[in-house]
């Protein structure tokens, strides 16, 4: 197996792998796009960091408010339980107490015309 190389080997190899002007321009464009993208990501991270520093996390306040609301609901429910215990046993606790009518007149019969 004999191979022959026409011309000088280093000259042939250099010109096979040498990038063209279009290739160089394309590589520069890709590099510029990469740098621009990195700058945008950095700016976005900085804005997010600044926003997080300016506004506190509301979860702590929300937990406190939720606990206060729950406590108020429990306080409001306890008097209701005491009232239901005071109602007579023959009355349904879900229906409100209604006064009984005294000396109610019986309904009048319908008259024929």
HELIX and SHEET records of a PDB file:
HELIX    1   1 UNK A    9  UNK A   17  1                                   9    
HELIX    2   2 UNK A   21  UNK A   54  1                                  34    
HELIX    3   3 UNK A   59  UNK A   86  1                                  28    
END                                                                             
